[in-house]
Amino acid sequence: MSHSRGLRMTSLVAAAALAVSVIAAAPAAAATDTWHSNDDVYHYFKVPQSEAGSIVGGTPATLELEANIGPSGTWSALALDPSGSDYAANVGPLEPGLYHYQYTATMQDRSKVSFRQPGIPVAVTSKPNWNTFFVPGESVAWMDDIAAGGTVEELSYRSPAAGESRTAVVWTPPGYDSARAEAYPVLYLLSSEGQTAREWLELGRAKQILDNLVAGRDAKPMVVVMADANSADPRAELLNAIVPAARAGYNISSRPTSQALAGVGTGAEQAISVLRSDAGAFGYVGSFSGSADGPITKAEAKAINKGTRLLRIYVGNTLDPSYNDNYDLLVDLKKSGVKYEFDGVNPDDATWDAWRENLRDFASRLFGQKGAGHGAGKGHRPLPKPYQPPAAGSITTPHIDPHGIVTFETGTQWADAKDVTVWGNWAPNGQWFRIPMAKQPDGRWRITVGPLDGYYYYRYVVDGVDKKDPADTVNTHVMESQLFVPGKTDAMLADVPEGKGGTVSLMTYNGGQGAERYAYVWTPPSYDPDREAAYPLLYLYHGGGQNYGSWLETGRAKQILDNHYLNGTMVPMVVVMPDQNGVDFWTDLSQHLMPTAAAKYNISTDSDEQALAGLSWGAMNTLSTWLSHPGEFAYIGAFSGGLLSYPTVDVQAVNASTKLARLYSGDVDFTYSFTQESMRWLTSQGIEYEYAGTWVGPHGFDIWTANLVDFVPRLFTPEYRFGGVRPPLAGDGSDVVRAGRAVPVTFTLTSADGKTVTDARPRLYLARTTDGVAGDRVPATPVQKNADNTARYRAGKYVFDWDTGGLARGAYELQIDLGSSVHAIALTID
């Protein structure tokens, strides 16, 4: 057989009467979209308004980025807002993985027009408006590009079943030898209906997966043929067209034990069908979200068991359309006596997110490769019963299943709407995305997403108009409705067990001239109105466009305070959440609110036991009050806010009366620059404060709840003197720690009068540093199982056994947080 550059002529295949040519094809790669850029954290999208208008034929009502950027890869829409001559938005930080997206204009009549940047190559053949981008990371290194990979080529053949010429895609391993004496084993991968063979490369990243497997010696070198067998007779398409063409074009084995077959969706259904009709033709068969057409007979089962070395079944979570079909398949396989392996239900993914993992797992089990077990994948669960979605009309508030799958359903009040979405803080940093809902036959709108984990808040958007969830009767002060899904994240925002939390009461007071005003008050579970020692007090203010109920209903203030109290991480205090709308801030606070609170609650009037904090507009008023009225509040918290003007300040009085002034900001918060400018002014005046660092997120409650979680434990705590770290750490910036080793972090604490402190709860955190600037901090990992990041007092010192396993090399800052102060140690991980 002769070879030429880019074209290989082969002999005619008599059995199939096919002419075969192999054309070199570049590996699938994302088409370059110059409207898209990124840095280490965010992805930026900027569409020229003039080009968008030309493409869609007019000025859209809205332009959105639609992508699999929602929770657990849900297809979601992010508004591209007008910005100068462009439509612009950013999203991030994104989890490592493959993302696909398109731009969609909603016209004035609510019609939709989707497009990609003109003039760039098609990235996904079956979805010509899509483009893709890959976010690298350790968790997806197994499907990242590597230098010494295999080769991808196109294989053209004649399809008698379809009556047309078709193209398959073939991957050959590095060092592939067409003249090798021993033919290569071969894996055939079938695409699903509506896909093309190239989708295995474009969305499946098959090349990268196979490259990494073979390079790591986790799979045998093999030839992989990716094809579309969808036709009037898929069996004939596979056995009489695709397989003969591959054998004619490549040095591959025809022995059943050296042949494997797998597919996704209908391709998996075809693989199962061939397994039954031609048992023994393929020694290895994999079904990725497939199904079986009718029950398997005993005769079929006997033939399958005789001729098949491995049959492995894969399925995604309950959002996988084949979930119940796979339950039926597993029941049928067991009942008929077919030997099989079940990878288990992937708890996180469906469709291509799961299928890429399936390919990685299946290919590593073929042709005698050692090392893989026979059970379910790590973290995958059984499939004990079919999934039964909530019945139509049965949902009032969102339905949460035991695995975090959430179903939203409206009533029939929007039956005539053209589009309805769920708009919520679905983005990784708390930005708001719209998730499109599907109209049901009875006029309701429904969508199921997940798995979700943690706290979210949402609205409906009906034909472009925001609507509060009509079924929400709990949140009466805000437009947003709360959704909390129990899981691994947002533990501080979870409800505590009934009867264990504090009490929230409504306090009314005279705001002057007979105006009745309101504030919510949280008192701790141990609150005693007759306690001799009055309670310290925090006044916590809302922002612009909000009210006194915002911190409770959207900000989860009660849950945060309850959890801190039960965890022993806060001083018992009273928290007042007032309304600042329509009044002079200082007048209302000093002349009306504070006297009423003192009369109704057992609270201290000592300024050292009073704190003032707020978000956004509330932060601005907090800072202004702090500087204009020194000595009133010893603790100050400003969440996403700065100074509107720079007053004349008695710097000495402010510094002398302030125990803590802590400022916060998000990295894509529109007040970020404002906050930074205010801090520069404070520094220039010699006013003492601390900056909590830049948090990842926008101007929203995702940031503010985290700020409150951080701020509350710092209030009214004893002041400790830090005695410095002890060996093996020097604490002077010269420490070099070998990754993977356990490092004892030891130090001493004394009180203001020099006495040894034994009952503190210092917590340790770690932050990467770039050019000496610390990034986001995370709790330091303890060596002991079931421990947290708290140092414990023993043998005359505080000790934290730090586990450095898994840390990347680089510069870090180890932070010892005493509540009233933070002590940072610069070090290097090697």
Secondary structure, DSSP 8 states (H G I E B T S, - for coil): ---BTTEEE---BTTTTB--EEEE---------TTEEE-SS-EEEEEEHHHHHHHHTS--SEEEEEES-SGGG--EEEE-EEETTEEEEEE----SEEEEEEEEEE-TTS-EEEE--TTS--SSTT-TT-EEEEE--GGGGGGS--SS--EEEEEEEEETTTTEEEEEEEEE-TT--TT-SS-B-EEEEE--TT--TTHHHHTT-HHHHHHHHHHTTSS---EEEEE---SS-HHHHIIIIIHHHHHHHS-B--SGGGEEEEEETHHHHHHHHHHHHTTTS-SEEEEES---SS---HHHHHHHHHH-SEEEEEE-STTSTTHHHHHHHHHHHHHHT---EEEEE-SS--THHHHHHHHHHHHTTSTT--S--SS--TT-B---S------TT--SS-EE-TTS-EEEE--STTTT-S-EEEEES-STTS--EEEE-EE-TTS-EEEEE----EEEEEEEEETTEEE--TT--S--SSS-EEEEE-SSS-GGGS---TTSS-EEEEEEEE-STT-EEEEEEEE-TT--TT-SS-B-EEEEE--TT--TTHHHHTT-HHHHHHHHHHHT-S---EEEEE--TTS-HHHIIIIIIHHHHHHHS-B---GGGEEEEEETHHHHHHHHHHHHSTTS-SEEEEES---SS-----HHHHHHH-SEEEEEEETT-TTHHHHHHHHHHHHHHT---EEEEEESS-SSHHHHHHHHHHHGGGTT----EEEEE-TT---SS-EEE-TT-EEEEEEEEE-TTS-B--S---EEEEEEEETTEEEEEEE--BSSTT--SB-EEETTEEEEEEE-TT--SEEEEEEEE-SS-EEEEEEEE-
